[in-house]
Amino acid sequence: MSQTLSKALHPSSNGPPTTLVDLLRHGEPVGGQKYRGGTDDPLSDEGWRQMRAAVEGAQPWRRILSSPLHRCRDFGEELASQLDIPIGVDPRIREIGFGQWEGKTAAEVTAEDADALRRFYRDPLAYQPAGAEPPRTFLKRVGKALEEAIAQYPGEHLLIVGHSGVIRAAIAHLLEIPLHKLFQINTEYAHFTRLRFGGQRPPSVIFHNRQRIPE
């Protein structure tokens, strides 16, 4: 466990300031559902609609952090401009790399190996695709990015525009979920997860996979 997370799990009597982190998955990209990973497809028209609908009327954030991939960054920059708040791009919150599955649909993967997806989802450590980013490496880089954001912006309300894998990794890092269960956390397009750090309580998942944030 890192020193930053350890301090959050065992706060002082006064407690550090409460920091809220909202994670928003990107909307539908051009090309629809596939193992996209680092493939840099932009948002489709439907994806833009989903993202804009998700944040309509919401203005709680003081800054935005985004994946560098266009399906996240393009919307993050638009929203930052609309809200007149700063945005930072962090390559550590890009999606996990899927190796030889990059750009393929689930049907294409199973056409090559009918049991590949079942094996992978039950044990991604043992059955990751050839050339894929190791889940431990992925979890470590996302966790480091999250911890540094909390340390750098204490007491703020942050929005991270990222990917389903990034949201899974953030939750797994926070709750110390075993890595082989990483892909049992589901996140829909343009849905929110909220994490809370600081105060008198340990870090918490406030909600997960919500289409809109509460007012």
One Martini backbone bead per residue (centre of mass of N, CA, C, O) as a GRO file, in nm:
protein
  215
    1MET     BB    1   0.097   0.035   0.022
    2SER     BB    2   0.075   0.352  -0.004
    3GLN     BB    3   0.120   0.645   0.164
    4THR     BB    4  -0.128   0.796   0.060
    5LEU     BB    5  -0.340   0.574   0.118
    6SER     BB    6  -0.272   0.528   0.416
    7LYS     BB    7  -0.355   0.815   0.510
    8ALA     BB    8  -0.653   0.786   0.412
    9LEU     BB    9  -0.716   0.527   0.592
   10HIS     BB   10  -0.550   0.702   0.840
   11PRO     BB   11  -0.659   0.954   0.974
   12SER     BB   12  -0.664   1.210   1.147
   13SER     BB   13  -0.856   1.369   1.372
   14ASN     BB   14  -0.924   1.595   1.158
   15GLY     BB   15  -0.848   1.551   0.882
   16PRO     BB   16  -0.859   1.568   0.566
   17PRO     BB   17  -0.970   1.697   0.304
   18THR     BB   18  -1.232   1.669   0.096
   19THR     BB   19  -1.220   1.455  -0.192
   20LEU     BB   20  -1.360   1.454  -0.515
   21VAL     BB   21  -1.410   1.180  -0.761
   22ASP     BB   22  -1.501   1.184  -1.093
   23LEU     BB   23  -1.586   0.921  -1.320
   24LEU     BB   24  -1.590   0.929  -1.683
   25ARG     BB   25  -1.703   0.769  -1.935
   26HIS     BB   26  -1.699   0.738  -2.240
   27GLY     BB   27  -1.843   0.726  -2.526
   28GLU     BB   28  -1.921   0.633  -2.823
   29PRO     BB   29  -1.735   0.513  -3.069
   30VAL     BB   30  -1.609   0.470  -3.353
   31GLY     BB   31  -1.722   0.129  -3.419
   32GLY     BB   32  -1.792   0.056  -3.143
   33GLN     BB   33  -1.770  -0.242  -3.006
   34LYS     BB   34  -1.438  -0.303  -2.869
   35TYR     BB   35  -1.096  -0.375  -2.847
   36ARG     BB   36  -0.930  -0.076  -2.817
   37GLY     BB   37  -0.766   0.075  -2.613
   38GLY     BB   38  -0.519   0.258  -2.790
   39THR     BB   39  -0.718   0.312  -2.993
   40ASP     BB   40  -0.790   0.639  -3.161
   41ASP     BB   41  -1.097   0.683  -3.143
   42PRO     BB   42  -1.357   0.869  -3.183
   43LEU     BB   43  -1.642   1.003  -3.138
   44SER     BB   44  -1.951   0.968  -3.195
   45ASP     BB   45  -2.246   1.114  -3.221
   46GLU     BB   46  -2.359   0.946  -2.986
   47GLY     BB   47  -2.126   1.003  -2.789
   48TRP     BB   48  -2.172   1.306  -2.766
   49ARG     BB   49  -2.459   1.288  -2.661
   50GLN     BB   50  -2.397   1.127  -2.403
   51MET     BB   51  -2.200   1.331  -2.272
   52ARG     BB   52  -2.381   1.584  -2.268
   53ALA     BB   53  -2.610   1.453  -2.103
   54ALA     BB   54  -2.447   1.378  -1.845
   55VAL     BB   55  -2.367   1.709  -1.784
   56GLU     BB   56  -2.629   1.837  -1.770
   57GLY     BB   57  -2.627   2.093  -1.525
   58ALA     BB   58  -2.329   2.030  -1.440
   59GLN     BB   59  -2.095   2.220  -1.186
   60PRO     BB   60  -1.881   2.089  -0.952
   61TRP     BB   61  -1.612   2.138  -1.091
   62ARG     BB   62  -1.256   2.253  -1.086
   63ARG     BB   63  -1.142   2.005  -1.258
   64ILE     BB   64  -0.972   1.831  -1.530
   65LEU     BB   65  -0.905   1.493  -1.623
   66SER     BB   66  -0.734   1.321  -1.901
   67SER     BB   67  -0.715   1.134  -2.143
   68PRO     BB   68  -0.541   1.136  -2.457
   69LEU     BB   69  -0.776   1.022  -2.589
   70HIS     BB   70  -1.023   1.135  -2.797
   71ARG     BB   71  -1.279   1.006  -2.646
   72CYS     BB   72  -1.195   1.212  -2.404
   73ARG     BB   73  -1.047   1.484  -2.470
   74ASP     BB   74  -1.251   1.632  -2.648
   75PHE     BB   75  -1.466   1.660  -2.425
   76GLY     BB   76  -1.296   1.781  -2.196
   77GLU     BB   77  -1.231   2.045  -2.351
   78GLU     BB   78  -1.518   2.141  -2.390
   79LEU     BB   79  -1.602   2.150  -2.089
   80ALA     BB   80  -1.378   2.337  -1.984
   81SER     BB   81  -1.466   2.576  -2.158
   82GLN     BB   82  -1.759   2.603  -2.052
   83LEU     BB   83  -1.658   2.617  -1.730
   84ASP     BB   84  -1.384   2.752  -1.684
   85ILE     BB   85  -1.161   2.514  -1.651
   86PRO     BB   86  -0.915   2.314  -1.592
   87ILE     BB   87  -0.692   2.097  -1.791
   88GLY     BB   88  -0.555   1.763  -1.780
   89VAL     BB   89  -0.313   1.541  -1.928
   90ASP     BB   90  -0.291   1.179  -1.865
   91PRO     BB   91  -0.134   0.889  -1.973
   92ARG     BB   92  -0.217   0.700  -1.719
   93ILE     BB   93  -0.547   0.722  -1.819
   94ARG     BB   94  -0.536   0.516  -2.014
   95GLU     BB   95  -0.601   0.242  -2.159
   96ILE     BB   96  -0.573  -0.073  -2.179
   97GLY     BB   97  -0.382  -0.304  -2.341
   98PHE     BB   98  -0.482  -0.571  -2.593
   99GLY     BB   99  -0.307  -0.626  -2.820
  100GLN     BB  100  -0.427  -0.861  -3.044
  101TRP     BB  101  -0.728  -0.730  -2.980
  102GLU     BB  102  -0.699  -0.482  -3.120
  103GLY     BB  103  -0.997  -0.387  -3.293
  104LYS     BB  104  -1.173  -0.616  -3.183
  105THR     BB  105  -1.428  -0.813  -3.154
  106ALA     BB  106  -1.577  -1.059  -2.985
  107ALA     BB  107  -1.639  -1.228  -3.238
  108GLU     BB  108  -1.345  -1.231  -3.347
  109VAL     BB  109  -1.213  -1.368  -3.106
  110THR     BB  110  -1.400  -1.630  -3.100
  111ALA     BB  111  -1.331  -1.723  -3.390
  112GLU     BB  112  -1.030  -1.796  -3.303
  113ASP     BB  113  -1.134  -1.846  -2.983
  114ALA     BB  114  -1.397  -1.968  -2.808
  115ASP     BB  115  -1.242  -1.946  -2.498
  116ALA     BB  116  -1.095  -1.671  -2.448
  117LEU     BB  117  -1.296  -1.491  -2.283
  118ARG     BB  118  -1.355  -1.677  -2.048
  119ARG     BB  119  -1.065  -1.693  -1.945
  120PHE     BB  120  -1.005  -1.392  -1.910
  121TYR     BB  121  -1.243  -1.309  -1.710
  122ARG     BB  122  -1.143  -1.521  -1.486
  123ASP     BB  123  -0.809  -1.475  -1.577
  124PRO     BB  124  -0.615  -1.206  -1.671
  125LEU     BB  125  -0.330  -1.304  -1.580
  126ALA     BB  126  -0.320  -1.588  -1.747
  127TYR     BB  127  -0.522  -1.478  -2.022
  128GLN     BB  128  -0.388  -1.273  -2.183
  129PRO     BB  129  -0.319  -1.119  -2.450
  130ALA     BB  130  -0.102  -1.086  -2.677
  131GLY     BB  131   0.074  -0.791  -2.590
  132ALA     BB  132  -0.043  -0.706  -2.335
  133GLU     BB  133  -0.110  -0.533  -2.063
  134PRO     BB  134  -0.046  -0.573  -1.754
  135PRO     BB  135  -0.254  -0.543  -1.489
  136ARG     BB  136  -0.044  -0.445  -1.280
  137THR     BB  137   0.058  -0.206  -1.445
  138PHE     BB  138  -0.212  -0.066  -1.478
  139LEU     BB  139  -0.285  -0.029  -1.178
  140LYS     BB  140  -0.036   0.135  -1.101
  141ARG     BB  141  -0.074   0.385  -1.291
  142VAL     BB  142  -0.357   0.465  -1.197
  143GLY     BB  143  -0.298   0.488  -0.893
  144LYS     BB  144  -0.083   0.709  -0.918
  145ALA     BB  145  -0.260   0.924  -1.052
  146LEU     BB  146  -0.470   0.941  -0.826
  147GLU     BB  147  -0.285   1.014  -0.586
  148GLU     BB  148  -0.165   1.274  -0.711
  149ALA     BB  149  -0.432   1.426  -0.738
  150ILE     BB  150  -0.505   1.430  -0.437
  151ALA     BB  151  -0.240   1.572  -0.342
  152GLN     BB  152  -0.265   1.831  -0.539
  153TYR     BB  153  -0.613   1.850  -0.485
  154PRO     BB  154  -0.718   1.931  -0.209
  155GLY     BB  155  -1.070   1.970  -0.170
  156GLU     BB  156  -1.160   1.891  -0.444
  157HIS     BB  157  -1.352   1.865  -0.755
  158LEU     BB  158  -1.312   1.602  -0.972
  159LEU     BB  159  -1.264   1.518  -1.326
  160ILE     BB  160  -1.252   1.203  -1.493
  161VAL     BB  161  -1.172   1.124  -1.829
  162GLY     BB  162  -1.233   0.787  -1.934
  163HIS     BB  163  -1.231   0.440  -1.876
  164SER     BB  164  -1.332   0.139  -1.785
  165GLY     BB  165  -1.054   0.042  -1.683
  166VAL     BB  166  -0.994   0.288  -1.502
  167ILE     BB  167  -1.234   0.251  -1.312
  168ARG     BB  168  -1.164  -0.029  -1.217
  169ALA     BB  169  -0.880   0.043  -1.107
  170ALA     BB  170  -0.969   0.254  -0.897
  171ILE     BB  171  -1.143   0.062  -0.730
  172ALA     BB  172  -0.930  -0.158  -0.680
  173HIS     BB  173  -0.729   0.029  -0.537
  174LEU     BB  174  -0.913   0.128  -0.307
  175LEU     BB  175  -1.030  -0.185  -0.223
  176GLU     BB  176  -0.836  -0.419  -0.286
  177ILE     BB  177  -0.890  -0.581  -0.538
  178PRO     BB  178  -0.849  -0.846  -0.703
  179LEU     BB  179  -0.726  -0.879  -1.020
  180HIS     BB  180  -0.913  -1.122  -1.120
  181LYS     BB  181  -1.176  -0.908  -1.069
  182LEU     BB  182  -1.165  -0.655  -1.257
  183PHE     BB  183  -1.391  -0.757  -1.491
  184GLN     BB  184  -1.649  -0.741  -1.272
  185ILE     BB  185  -1.662  -0.440  -1.352
  186ASN     BB  186  -1.919  -0.232  -1.462
  187THR     BB  187  -1.931   0.007  -1.750
  188GLU     BB  188  -2.087   0.258  -1.905
  189TYR     BB  189  -2.153   0.478  -2.117
  190ALA     BB  190  -2.151   0.783  -1.973
  191HIS     BB  191  -2.069   0.706  -1.674
  192PHE     BB  192  -2.059   0.727  -1.317
  193THR     BB  193  -1.804   0.774  -1.061
  194ARG     BB  194  -1.758   0.802  -0.697
  195LEU     BB  195  -1.500   0.941  -0.494
  196ARG     BB  196  -1.378   0.949  -0.147
  197PHE     BB  197  -1.156   1.174   0.032
  198GLY     BB  198  -1.120   1.202   0.357
  199GLY     BB  199  -1.169   1.290   0.657
  200GLN     BB  200  -1.309   1.040   0.881
  201ARG     BB  201  -1.304   0.849   0.642
  202PRO     BB  202  -1.255   0.625   0.439
  203PRO     BB  203  -1.226   0.551   0.141
  204SER     BB  204  -1.494   0.587  -0.110
  205VAL     BB  205  -1.775   0.453  -0.272
  206ILE     BB  206  -2.058   0.628  -0.356
  207PHE     BB  207  -2.075   0.558  -0.672
  208HIS     BB  208  -2.190   0.349  -0.961
  209ASN     BB  209  -2.303   0.370  -1.275
  210ARG     BB  210  -2.412   0.660  -1.349
  211GLN     BB  211  -2.578   0.871  -1.566
  212ARG     BB  212  -2.614   1.074  -1.327
  213ILE     BB  213  -2.562   1.324  -1.116
  214PRO     BB  214  -2.630   1.453  -0.830
  215GLU     BB  215  -2.767   1.766  -0.714
   0.00000   0.00000   0.00000
